């Protein structure tokens, strides 16, 4: 079974989140962008992948079409690990991190979808898992910079059945507001998106301690300053999470050897796909660190995350869901948790096929 064709399909779906649109990567972020990677074999099986593309869609798309596809077409679709290594090695001059690995991730996810369909089993079975049927979700709130709005969205998420809340705030009043709205029993995580120097992070960690946060996420810039993260974790006694900006198992190994985190957060659409994610998870297990997937996605990357988490021998991971309202979804209600849990697809491959009508409506050139 050979790879016969690789196509990219970009869609942009408007969303609302109860706040003012903000900039990301120099652009106002008011649509959820998904770069689908469609792979077809010479036997007619079609697989779907997703390459990370927030604020970089055009660059990632070009990488898939002009760098990844020419090297992958004609290769054995079943040799997923071999192809992953060959592409990483063949493209290492262009960088093993960032755009190149985002593009490779999309292909890798699609090949796992094909493998499951070819064998008639869900991907989590291919990964060796017994197949849990549901996984706990957490509401990942956008950044509001407004304590009243944070409190209101926290209450809304709890009313919807979420039992875990993540904030994207960097000031004390917003974190305090969420804690007061949630009460003492709800775990609250704070993702700061790399805003501080090590000293600033130390001071802020002390200010946030009274709110009993479950973890502090990416408090230091640059995110690969693992030694400073380790020092913060050790000296301030605060649980840290990081990894959404790390690519390949090698970078995660460096993070874990430094004892930088309590929760490691590989992102399947950024790390190198399902193949590389599994390597990261194995390393994390050897260090006794909990894998907490980064997964604020609504395409095949979301489904891939469900399968990876369902196949884990070591439970404990939560599934992230951006707390926003999409105008449409290519997977319908699969993206919505029920009573705080996501259902794990039990059909061959990743699960449901993307909704062709949604793709047609929201597709962009």
C-alpha positions in Angstrom: 0.0 0.0 0.0 1.7 3.2 -1.2 1.1 6.9 -0.6 -0.5 8.0 -3.9 -1.6 11.6 -3.2 -1.3 14.2 -0.5 -3.6 17.3 -0.4 -4.1 20.1 2.0 -7.5 21.6 2.8 -7.6 24.8 4.9 -10.8 25.9 6.7 -11.6 28.9 8.9 -14.6 28.6 11.2 -15.7 31.8 13.1 -16.0 31.5 16.8 -17.1 33.6 19.9 -15.8 33.2 23.4 -17.5 36.0 25.3 -14.6 38.5 25.1 -12.9 40.8 22.7 -10.9 39.3 19.8 -7.1 39.6 20.4 -4.0 39.3 18.3 -1.9 36.2 17.9 1.1 36.1 15.6 0.4 39.6 14.5 -3.2 38.7 13.4 -6.6 39.2 15.1 -7.8 35.7 16.0 -11.5 35.4 15.4 -11.6 32.1 13.4 -10.6 28.6 14.3 -8.1 27.6 11.6 -7.6 23.9 10.7 -5.2 22.7 8.1 -6.4 19.2 7.1 -3.9 16.9 5.4 -5.7 14.4 3.2 -3.6 11.3 2.2 -4.8 8.8 -0.3 -3.2 5.4 -1.0 -3.0 3.5 -4.2 -5.6 1.1 -2.8 -8.1 4.0 -2.4 -8.0 4.3 1.4 -8.1 8.0 2.6 -6.7 9.2 5.9 -7.0 12.6 7.5 -4.4 14.4 9.5 -4.0 17.9 11.0 -1.0 20.1 11.0 -0.8 22.9 13.6 -1.4 26.2 11.8 -2.5 28.9 14.2 -1.3 32.2 12.7 1.0 30.3 10.3 -1.4 28.5 8.0 0.2 29.6 4.7 3.7 28.6 5.8 2.6 25.2 7.1 0.6 24.5 4.0 3.6 25.3 1.8 5.7 23.0 3.9 3.3 20.1 3.4 2.9 20.7 -0.3 6.5 21.5 -1.3 8.6 19.8 1.3 6.7 16.8 2.8 4.6 15.6 -0.1 7.5 15.3 -2.7 9.4 13.1 -0.3 6.4 11.0 0.9 4.5 10.2 -2.3 5.3 6.7 -3.4 6.5 5.5 0.0 5.0 2.6 1.9 2.0 4.0 3.8 2.4 1.3 6.5 6.0 2.2 7.4 4.9 5.1 9.5 7.9 5.1 11.9 10.4 4.6 9.1 8.9 7.5 7.1 8.8 9.8 10.1 12.5 9.2 10.7 13.4 9.6 7.0 11.5 12.9 6.7 13.0 14.3 9.9 16.5 13.3 8.7 15.9 14.5 5.1 14.6 17.9 6.2 16.9 18.5 9.1 18.6 21.4 7.3 15.2 23.2 7.3 14.9 22.6 11.0 13.5 19.8 13.2 11.3 22.2 15.0 8.4 24.6 14.2 6.9 24.7 10.7 8.6 21.6 9.4 7.5 19.4 12.2 4.0 20.8 12.2 3.7 19.7 8.5 5.2 16.3 9.3 2.7 15.9 12.1 -0.2 16.2 9.7 1.1 13.5 7.5 1.8 11.2 10.4 -1.7 11.5 11.9 -3.2 10.7 8.5 -1.1 7.6 8.1 -2.3 6.3 11.4 -5.9 6.9 10.3 -5.1 4.9 7.2 -3.6 2.1 9.2 -6.6 1.8 11.4 -9.0 1.8 8.5 -6.9 -0.8 6.6 -7.0 -3.2 9.6 -10.6 -2.3 10.6 -9.7 -1.2 14.1 -9.6 2.1 16.1 -6.2 3.8 16.3 -6.1 3.3 20.1 -6.1 -0.5 19.4 -3.1 -0.1 17.1 -1.4 1.7 19.9 -1.9 -1.2 22.3 -4.6 0.2 24.4 -7.7 -1.7 25.7 -9.7 1.3 24.7 -11.2 3.5 27.4 -14.6 4.7 26.2 -14.4 8.2 27.8 -11.8 10.7 29.0 -12.1 13.6 31.4 -12.2 17.1 29.8 -11.1 20.5 31.0 -12.3 23.9 29.9 -9.5 26.0 28.6 -10.7 29.6 28.9 -9.4 32.3 26.6 -7.7 35.4 28.0 -10.1 38.0 29.2 -8.0 40.4 31.4 -11.2 41.0 33.3 -12.0 39.4 36.6 -15.8 39.6 36.2 -15.7 37.9 32.8 -13.3 35.2 34.1 -15.7 34.5 37.0 -18.7 34.3 34.7 -16.9 31.9 32.3 -15.7 29.8 35.1 -19.3 29.4 36.4 -20.5 28.7 32.9 -18.0 25.9 32.3 -18.9 24.3 35.7 -22.6 24.5 34.8 -21.7 22.7 31.5 -20.2 19.8 33.5 -16.5 20.6 33.4 -14.7 19.8 36.7 -11.4 21.3 35.7 -10.7 24.9 34.6 -7.7 26.4 32.9 -7.1 30.1 32.7 -5.0 32.1 30.3 -4.4 35.0 32.6 -1.2 36.7 34.0 -2.6 38.8 36.8 -3.8 38.0 40.3 -7.3 39.5 40.2 -8.5 37.2 37.4 -7.1 34.1 39.1 -8.7 35.1 42.4 -12.0 35.6 40.6 -11.9 32.2 39.1 -11.1 30.5 42.4 -13.9 32.3 44.2 -16.3 31.4 41.5 -15.2 27.7 41.4 -14.8 27.1 45.1 -12.1 25.2 46.8 -12.6 21.7 45.3 -12.2 22.5 41.5 -8.7 22.2 40.1 -7.6 25.5 38.4 -4.7 25.6 36.0 -3.0 28.8 34.9 -1.4 29.0 31.4 0.6 32.1 31.0 2.1 31.6 27.5 5.7 32.4 28.3 5.5 36.0 29.6 8.1 36.4 32.3 11.8 36.3 33.0 12.8 33.7 35.7 12.8 36.4 38.4 9.4 37.7 37.4 8.1 34.1 37.3 9.4 33.6 40.8 7.6 36.6 42.2 4.3 35.7 40.4 4.5 32.1 41.5 4.5 33.4 45.1 1.5 35.7 44.4 -0.5 32.8 42.9 0.2 30.2 45.6 -2.7 31.2 47.8 -5.1 30.2 45.0 -4.0 26.6 45.1 -3.4 26.3 41.4 -3.2 22.8 40.0 -0.3 23.8 37.7 1.4 26.9 36.4 2.0 26.5 32.7 4.8 28.0 30.7 5.7 30.9 33.0 9.1 31.6 31.5 10.4 32.9 28.2 12.0 31.3 26.3 10.1 28.1 26.8 13.1 25.9 26.3 14.9 27.5 29.3 14.5 24.2 31.2 17.1 25.0 33.8 15.2 28.1 34.9 11.9 26.2 35.0 13.5 23.5 37.1 14.9 26.1 39.5 11.5 27.7 39.8 9.8 24.4 40.4 12.4 23.4 43.0 12.7 26.7 44.9 9.1 27.8 44.9 7.5 24.3 45.3 4.9 24.9 42.6 3.7 22.3 40.1 4.8 23.3 36.5 3.5 22.2 33.1 5.1 22.7 29.7 5.6 21.2 26.3 3.2 22.6 23.8 6.1 24.5 22.2 8.5 21.6 22.3 9.0 19.5 19.1 10.4 15.9 18.9 11.2 13.5 21.7 14.7 14.8 21.9 13.6 18.2 23.2 11.2 16.5 25.7 14.1 14.3 26.9 16.1 17.5 27.7 13.1 18.9 29.6 12.6 15.8 31.7 16.3 15.3 32.4 16.4 18.9 33.8 13.4 18.0 36.1 11.7 21.0 34.7 8.0 19.9 34.9 5.4 17.9 36.8 3.2 17.6 33.8 4.5 17.2 30.3 2.3 18.5 27.4 3.1 17.1 24.0 0.9 18.4 21.2 0.2 15.8 18.5 -0.1 18.4 15.7 3.2 20.1 16.7 5.5 17.4 18.1 5.7 15.1 15.0 2.4 13.3 15.1 1.2 10.2 16.8 4.6 8.5 16.2 6.6 11.1 18.0 4.0 11.6 20.7 4.4 8.0 21.7 8.1 8.4 22.1 7.5 11.4 24.3 5.0 9.5 26.4 7.5 6.6 26.9 10.2 9.0 28.1 7.8 10.7 30.4 6.7 7.4 31.9 10.4 6.5 32.5 10.7 9.7 34.5 7.5 9.3 36.4 6.0 12.5 34.9 2.3 12.7 34.0 1.5 13.2 30.3 -1.1 15.9 29.9 -1.8 16.3 26.2 -2.0 19.8 24.7 -5.0 19.6 22.5 -7.0 22.8 21.8 -7.9 21.5 18.4 -11.1 20.7 16.5 -9.8 18.6 13.6 -8.1 15.2 13.3 -5.5 16.3 15.9 -8.3 16.3 18.5 -9.3 12.8 17.6 -5.7 11.6 17.6 -5.3 13.0 21.1 -8.3 11.0 22.3 -6.9 7.8 20.9 -3.4 8.4 22.4 -4.9 9.1 25.8 -7.3 6.2 25.6 -4.4 3.8 24.8 -2.2 5.0 27.8 -1.3 2.3 30.3 -0.8 5.1 32.8 -4.0 7.0 33.3 -4.3 10.6 34.6 -4.3 12.8 31.6 -7.0 15.4 30.9 -8.3 16.4 27.5 -8.2 20.1 26.7 -11.1 21.9 25.1 -11.0 25.6 24.2 -14.1 27.1 25.9 -15.5 28.8 22.8 -18.5 28.5 20.6 -17.8 27.4 17.0 -20.1 28.4 14.2 -19.7 24.8 12.9 -17.7 21.7 13.5 -16.4 19.1 11.1 -17.0 16.5 13.7 -20.3 17.6 15.0 -20.9 16.8 18.7 -17.7 14.8 19.0 -15.9 18.0 20.1 -18.3 18.5 23.0 -17.9 16.7 26.3 -20.9 15.1 28.0 -21.0 15.6 31.8 -17.3 16.5 31.7 -16.1 13.6 29.6 -15.3 13.1 25.9 -16.4 9.9 24.1 -13.6 7.9 22.5 -14.4 6.8 18.9 -14.7 3.0 18.5 -14.8 2.8 14.7 -11.8 2.0 12.4 -9.1 4.7 12.1 -9.4 8.0 14.0 -13.2 8.0 14.0 -15.8 10.0 12.1 -15.0 11.4 8.7 -14.9 15.2 8.4 -18.2 16.7 7.5 -18.0 17.5 3.8 -20.6 20.2 3.9 -18.8 22.1 6.7 -15.5 21.8 4.7 -17.3 23.2 1.6 -18.8 26.1 3.5 -15.7 27.2 5.4 -12.9 26.2 3.0 -10.4 28.9 2.1 -7.8 29.0 -0.7 
